[in-house]
C-alpha cells in the first residue's frame, strides 16, 4: 500500500492490522510519540476543512513529526496557475507524505501518478473520503464490537456525500450487512453505487424517505448534512436542507443500543439535545479519526 486513494485500496487484512495498531495507540499513546521523528507531512487542502486537516496535523505532531502545507489554494502557487503534477513534484521534494483534499473528483489519484511519496486522499469532491471511512469503521468496531451482521441506516445527502459512498464500498466486504438508505428523491444514492456495489454483490438495501419509519430497525444511524457547497441552485439547497432532523422525539422510536454517527460538521440535522444521549458517538468518532490517521501514517511511512 503506497498510497490511499480509495477505501478499496486497503485489504481486509490490512484494515484489521490498522485497527489493531490504532487500538495500541489509544491504549499506550506515549509509546508512539517519537515514532515519526524527522518525518514531515504536507497537508494540501484545496478545499476548506476543520476536522480532517486538524486530525491529520494532530496525528503527525503526536507521532513526533512535523507538518507544512496550505489550508486553501489562495495561499499557494496554485493561484499562479501551477498544475497538480508540478505542485506534487515540488512538495514531494520537501516532505515524506502528503494528505490532499481537492474539490475535483479524481484529483488525488491523478496526483499519485506523479508523487514519489505516499499520497492520502483527504476527500475529492463528492467521490471518496477513505480516511473518514477508516474513522467510521473503527468507531463501529469499538461501539459494536464487530463490523459484520449489522443494519445501517444512511440518512440525508446520499447523492453528494462522499463519506457515504466510501463507507458503502468498504462495508460491502463484510458479512451480512444491510443498508437502509434514507433521503429525499433528489438526494438518493447515485445509480453507480447501487449497480456496481450493492446489486453486484447482492447486498440487501431499501430506499425510503422517512427516518421515523425505519429507525427502530437500525443498529447504526449515519447522519449526514445537506451540503450547500455541492448545489448549483441555492433554492434547491434551501428546500432540502432541513429534510431530516434527529431529535429526542425520534430517538424514542430507536433501539437502546443504537449507535449514532456523523462525519461532521453538522448544521441542523442533529439537535444539540441528542449530544447527551449515550447513543451519540459522533464526538468519539472525531477522536478515533485522529488515532486511525496516526496508525495509517506509520504504516505508509513504514516506521512500524
Buried (B, 14 or more C-beta within 10 A) or exposed (E): EEBBBBBBBBEEEEBEBBBEBBBBBBEEEEEBEEBBEEBBBBBBBBBEBEBBBBBBBBBBBBBBBBBEBBBEBEEBEBEEEEEBEEBBBEBBEEBBBBBBBBBEEBBBBBBBEBBEBBBBBBBBBBBBBBBBBBBBBBBBBBBBEEBEEBBBBBBBBBBBBBBBBBBBBBBBBBEEBBBBBBBBEEBBBBEEBBEEBBEEEEBEBEBBEEBEEBBEEBBBBBBBBBBEEBBEEEEEBEEBBEBBBBEEEBBEEBBEEBBBBBBBEBEEBBBEEBEEBEBBBBEBBBBBBBBBBBBBBBBBBEBE
